[in-house]
Amino acid sequence: MTFTKIVALRDQLEKETIMSLGKKLPNARKLLHFLYSKPVITVSDVIAILNTTKQSANNLIKDFCDLGILTEQTGYKRNRIFTFTAYLKLFQE
């Protein structure tokens, strides 16, 4: 049951939600795939995964937050933690 919901979520995010990111799409796909193995991340994680600059990582995280994929948890300006909320909720049902 949970697996089916995970597949449906993945399909929706990959085929609809992130398509609006244009030239950021390759990195968006990489980040999205990584989130399934580590649904709680920091900017440093994104920099390491994508081998990108801090600014690019922050921009992509902001895009993911705007799209509702990630949720910022700390409320801080630094050392922020982001969660892949929709994915984590599938395991609470």
C-alpha positions in Angstrom: 0.0 0.0 0.0 2.7 2.5 1.0 4.9 1.5 -1.9 2.0 2.2 -4.3 1.6 5.7 -2.8 5.4 6.3 -3.1 5.3 5.4 -6.8 2.3 7.7 -7.3 4.0 10.6 -5.5 7.2 10.1 -7.5 5.3 10.1 -10.8 3.4 13.2 -9.9 6.5 15.1 -8.8 8.7 14.0 -11.7 6.1 14.3 -14.5 4.2 17.4 -13.3 5.6 19.4 -10.4 9.3 19.9 -11.2 8.7 20.3 -15.0 8.3 24.1 -14.4 12.0 24.4 -13.4 13.3 24.6 -16.9 17.1 24.6 -17.1 17.3 23.5 -13.5 15.5 20.2 -14.3 18.6 17.9 -14.4 19.7 19.0 -10.9 16.0 19.0 -9.7 15.7 15.4 -10.8 18.9 14.4 -9.1 17.9 16.1 -5.8 14.4 14.6 -6.0 15.9 11.1 -6.4 18.2 11.7 -3.5 15.3 12.8 -1.2 13.9 9.3 -1.4 17.0 7.9 0.4 17.4 10.9 2.7 14.2 12.9 3.2 15.7 15.3 5.7 18.5 17.5 4.2 20.5 20.7 4.6 22.0 23.1 2.1 25.4 21.3 2.6 23.8 18.0 1.5 22.6 19.6 -1.7 25.9 21.2 -2.5 27.6 17.8 -2.0 25.0 15.8 -4.0 24.9 18.1 -7.0 28.5 19.3 -6.8 27.2 22.9 -7.1 27.7 26.3 -5.5 25.9 27.4 -2.3 23.9 29.9 -4.2 22.7 27.3 -6.7 21.8 24.9 -3.9 19.9 27.6 -2.1 18.0 28.5 -5.2 17.0 24.9 -6.0 15.9 24.4 -2.3 13.8 27.6 -2.6 12.2 26.3 -5.8 11.4 23.0 -4.0 9.9 24.9 -1.1 7.8 27.0 -3.4 6.6 23.9 -5.2 5.7 22.3 -1.8 8.2 19.5 -2.1 10.4 20.6 0.8 9.4 22.3 4.1 11.9 24.3 6.1 11.8 23.1 9.8 14.0 25.3 11.9 12.9 28.9 11.2 16.5 30.0 11.2 18.4 31.9 8.6 21.4 29.6 8.9 21.8 25.9 9.5 18.3 25.3 8.1 16.9 21.8 7.8 14.4 20.8 5.1 12.1 17.8 5.0 10.4 16.0 2.2 7.1 16.2 4.1 4.8 14.4 1.6 7.1 11.4 1.5 7.5 11.2 5.2 3.7 11.4 5.7 3.2 8.2 3.6 4.9 6.3 6.4 2.6 7.7 9.1 -0.6 6.5 7.6 
